[in-house]
């Protein structure tokens, strides 16, 4: 089959803000390995600022019938800022998640351990990730979301910083509010039991595709709570106990 046809359909859906039917139905012969190749086609030549891990909770893995996470690329154009409202209409069906982001001070090896991750991390930082599906109605399986760059769409980092050894990475309580009302909560160990485990998994996984997690990259290891739908005019803030906070506003 022609991977480029699938990649072009997803790229057009993103450009037009018009989601397409599930690609597993239009191209039923696709495998997960095929989907990763399609993902790479749509990020090729675009500046990469990091990577994200998806499906990092066992509940999400069971829902999609898989036994490991997936990953996507964070592009430089996806970086957002707390002091600049983002038009919700930029996306098809946006959702938001709070995460403990890792910013690397040096590259990670292909055979990576949690200890390697902690040693290479310059700092951890509160983050909000915007996810979006170019598949209509969020009707996704692992085939769909991997090809769709793991539903990546945007991210914002908070101003607070901490070294990994300055806090308990497994016990960070997080509360997400929307327009002043708490809408989700979670803890950092919801991410594979340890967010550093997710980063190590990612380094090992991308190595098979010739990709390296490099110094300066932002790594989003996975959400600590369920994804929350976004509407134009919403204002979000996430508070991370012992780490800080991060906020993001959406315009209509």
C-alpha positions as CSV (number, residue, x, y, z in Angstrom):
1,X,0.0,0.0,0.0
2,X,1.0,3.6,-0.4
3,X,1.8,5.1,3.1
4,X,1.7,8.6,1.5
5,X,-2.0,8.4,0.8
6,X,-2.8,7.9,4.5
7,X,-0.3,10.5,5.6
8,X,-1.8,13.0,3.1
9,X,-5.4,12.3,4.3
10,X,-4.3,13.0,7.9
11,X,-2.4,16.1,7.0
12,X,-5.3,17.5,5.1
13,X,-7.7,16.7,8.0
14,X,-5.4,18.7,10.3
15,X,-5.1,21.6,7.8
16,X,-8.9,21.8,7.1
17,X,-10.0,21.0,10.7
18,X,-12.2,18.4,9.1
19,X,-11.6,14.9,10.6
20,X,-11.7,11.8,8.5
21,X,-13.2,8.4,9.1
22,X,-11.1,5.9,11.0
23,X,-8.1,5.0,8.9
24,X,-8.4,1.3,10.0
25,X,-11.6,1.2,8.1
26,X,-10.4,3.0,4.9
27,X,-7.1,1.1,4.9
28,X,-7.8,-2.2,6.8
29,X,-4.5,-3.8,5.9
30,X,-2.5,-1.3,8.1
31,X,-0.4,-2.6,11.0
32,X,1.0,-0.7,14.0
33,X,4.4,-0.8,12.3
34,X,2.8,0.8,9.2
35,X,1.2,3.5,11.3
36,X,4.6,4.5,12.8
37,X,5.9,4.9,9.2
38,X,3.0,7.1,8.3
39,X,3.6,9.2,11.4
40,X,7.2,9.7,10.4
41,X,6.1,10.9,6.9
42,X,4.0,13.7,8.4
43,X,6.8,15.0,10.7
44,X,9.6,14.7,8.3
45,X,11.3,18.0,7.6
46,X,9.5,19.8,10.5
47,X,11.5,21.0,13.5
48,X,11.1,18.5,16.4
49,X,11.1,19.9,20.0
50,X,10.5,16.6,21.7
51,X,8.3,13.5,22.0
52,X,5.2,12.4,23.9
53,X,4.1,9.0,25.3
54,X,0.4,8.1,24.9
55,X,-1.6,5.2,26.4
56,X,0.6,5.3,29.5
57,X,-2.2,4.0,31.8
58,X,-3.2,0.4,31.9
59,X,-6.9,1.4,31.6
60,X,-6.3,3.2,28.2
61,X,-4.2,0.2,27.0
62,X,-7.0,-2.2,27.8
63,X,-9.5,0.1,26.1
64,X,-7.6,0.0,22.9
65,X,-6.6,-3.6,23.2
66,X,-2.8,-3.1,23.5
67,X,-0.2,-4.0,26.1
68,X,2.2,-1.1,25.7
69,X,2.1,2.7,25.2
70,X,2.5,4.5,21.9
71,X,4.4,7.6,21.1
72,X,4.3,10.8,19.0
73,X,6.5,13.7,18.0
74,X,6.3,17.2,19.5
75,X,6.9,19.7,16.9
76,X,8.3,23.2,17.5
77,X,5.1,24.7,16.1
78,X,3.1,22.9,18.8
79,X,4.7,24.9,21.7
80,X,2.1,27.1,23.4
81,X,2.3,29.8,26.1
82,X,0.3,30.6,29.2
83,X,0.1,34.3,28.3
84,X,-1.2,33.8,24.8
85,X,-4.8,32.5,24.4
86,X,-5.1,29.7,21.8
87,X,-8.0,29.6,19.4
88,X,-10.0,26.4,20.1
89,X,-11.0,26.5,16.5
90,X,-7.4,25.7,15.6
91,X,-8.2,22.1,16.4
92,X,-10.8,19.4,15.4
93,X,-11.9,18.2,18.9
94,X,-9.3,19.3,21.4
95,X,-8.8,17.8,24.9
96,X,-6.3,18.7,27.6
97,X,-4.2,16.7,30.0
98,X,-1.8,17.5,32.9
99,X,1.7,15.9,32.8
100,X,5.0,16.1,34.6
101,X,7.3,17.0,31.6
102,X,11.0,16.1,31.5
103,X,13.5,18.4,29.8
104,X,16.7,16.6,28.8
105,X,20.1,18.0,29.5
106,X,21.7,15.4,27.4
107,X,20.7,12.7,25.0
108,X,19.4,9.3,26.1
109,X,21.0,6.1,25.1
110,X,19.2,3.5,23.0
111,X,19.4,1.0,25.8
112,X,17.9,3.3,28.4
113,X,17.0,2.7,32.0
114,X,15.2,4.9,34.6
115,X,18.6,5.7,36.1
116,X,19.7,7.0,32.7
117,X,16.6,9.2,32.4
118,X,17.1,10.7,35.8
119,X,20.8,11.4,35.2
120,X,20.1,13.0,31.8
121,X,17.1,15.2,32.9
122,X,17.9,18.9,33.3
123,X,14.7,19.5,35.1
124,X,11.0,18.4,35.4
125,X,8.3,21.0,34.9
126,X,4.5,21.2,35.1
127,X,2.9,20.8,31.7
128,X,-0.4,20.8,29.9
129,X,-0.8,18.8,26.7
130,X,-3.4,19.5,24.1
131,X,-4.4,16.4,22.3
132,X,-6.6,16.3,19.2
133,X,-7.8,13.6,16.9
134,X,-8.0,14.0,13.1
135,X,-10.2,10.9,13.3
136,X,-13.9,11.7,13.4
137,X,-15.5,11.4,16.9
138,X,-12.3,10.2,18.5
139,X,-13.2,6.8,17.1
140,X,-9.6,5.5,17.4
141,X,-7.7,2.3,17.8
142,X,-3.9,2.0,18.2
143,X,-3.7,1.9,14.4
144,X,-5.5,5.3,14.1
145,X,-3.8,7.2,16.9
146,X,-0.2,6.1,16.0
147,X,-0.6,7.2,12.4
148,X,-2.1,10.4,13.7
149,X,1.1,11.2,15.6
150,X,-0.4,9.9,18.8
151,X,-3.1,12.6,18.7
152,X,-0.4,15.3,19.4
153,X,-1.5,18.9,19.0
154,X,0.2,21.3,21.5
155,X,1.8,21.7,24.9
156,X,2.6,24.5,27.4
157,X,5.2,24.4,30.1
158,X,4.9,26.1,33.4
159,X,7.5,28.5,34.8
160,X,8.5,26.3,37.8
161,X,11.4,23.9,37.6
162,X,12.8,21.2,39.7
163,X,15.7,18.7,39.5
164,X,14.4,15.1,39.6
165,X,16.1,14.4,42.9
166,X,14.4,17.4,44.5
167,X,11.0,15.8,44.7
168,X,9.2,12.5,44.9
169,X,8.5,11.8,41.2
170,X,6.0,9.0,42.1
171,X,3.9,11.0,44.5
172,X,3.1,14.4,42.8
173,X,-0.6,15.1,43.3
174,X,-2.2,17.1,40.4
175,X,-5.5,18.9,40.2
176,X,-6.8,20.4,37.0
177,X,-9.4,23.1,37.1
178,X,-11.5,24.6,34.3
179,X,-12.9,28.1,34.7
180,X,-12.2,27.9,38.4
181,X,-13.8,24.5,39.0
182,X,-11.9,21.3,39.6
183,X,-12.5,18.8,36.7
184,X,-9.8,16.2,37.1
185,X,-7.2,15.0,39.5
186,X,-4.4,12.4,39.5
187,X,-1.0,11.5,40.7
188,X,2.3,11.1,38.8
189,X,2.6,7.4,39.5
190,X,-0.5,6.8,37.3
191,X,2.0,7.0,34.4
192,X,3.3,3.4,34.2
193,X,3.9,3.5,38.0
194,X,6.7,6.1,37.4
195,X,7.0,8.8,34.7
196,X,10.7,8.1,34.4
197,X,9.7,4.5,33.3
198,X,7.7,6.0,30.5
199,X,10.6,8.1,29.3
200,X,12.9,5.1,29.4
201,X,10.4,3.1,27.4
202,X,10.2,5.9,24.9
203,X,13.9,6.1,24.4
204,X,14.1,2.4,23.8
205,X,11.1,2.3,21.4
206,X,12.1,5.2,19.2
207,X,15.6,3.8,18.8
208,X,14.1,1.0,16.6
209,X,13.1,3.8,14.2
210,X,16.4,5.5,14.2
211,X,15.2,8.3,16.5
212,X,17.1,9.7,19.5
213,X,15.8,11.7,22.4
214,X,18.2,14.6,22.4
215,X,19.4,17.2,24.8
216,X,16.9,20.1,25.0
217,X,14.0,17.9,24.0
218,X,10.7,18.1,26.0
219,X,9.4,14.7,26.9
220,X,5.7,14.3,27.9
221,X,5.5,10.9,29.6
222,X,1.7,10.6,29.8
223,X,-1.3,12.1,31.5
224,X,-1.9,11.7,35.2
225,X,-5.7,11.8,34.7
226,X,-8.4,11.4,32.1
227,X,-8.5,13.8,29.2
228,X,-10.8,16.8,29.5
229,X,-12.7,18.3,26.6
230,X,-11.9,21.8,25.6
231,X,-14.3,24.6,24.5
232,X,-13.6,28.1,23.3
233,X,-13.4,30.5,26.2
234,X,-12.2,27.8,28.7
235,X,-9.4,28.7,31.1
236,X,-7.4,25.8,32.6
237,X,-5.0,25.6,35.5
238,X,-3.1,22.6,36.8
239,X,-1.6,22.6,40.3
240,X,1.2,20.1,40.9
241,X,1.9,19.7,44.7
242,X,5.6,20.3,45.3
243,X,6.3,21.3,41.7
244,X,4.2,24.3,40.8
245,X,1.4,25.2,38.4
246,X,0.7,25.8,34.7
247,X,-2.2,27.5,33.0
248,X,-3.7,27.8,29.5
249,X,-6.5,29.8,28.0
250,X,-8.6,29.1,24.9
251,X,-10.3,31.8,22.9
252,X,-13.4,31.2,20.8
